Amino acid sequence: MDVVSLLYGRQERSWQAQANCMGVDPDLFFPERGASTREAKEVCRGCVVQEDCLEYALANGEKFGIWGGLSERERRRLRRARALQRRADAERAS
């Protein structure tokens, strides 16, 4: 059983079977605080399901690890930017 299924149960994640990270040591994607994320992001680079992985992490509020090639700090920035864009779109629509 993979780490995501173990942690979150069996949700719809058919994209995982195509991920570059399948078979890679999961510890690579959960580096110690301050450690380099370069190697994990290199695995993500060019992955055909990178966007699916990122959206999964955003939808599920993943707070740790590299998902879709982004660290938690980078995902936080992306969530903020999207929230600001939704607000701006809503204000324009009203």
Helices and strands as residue ranges (DSSP letters): H 3-8, G 14-18, G 26-29, H 38-44, H 50-59, H 72-93
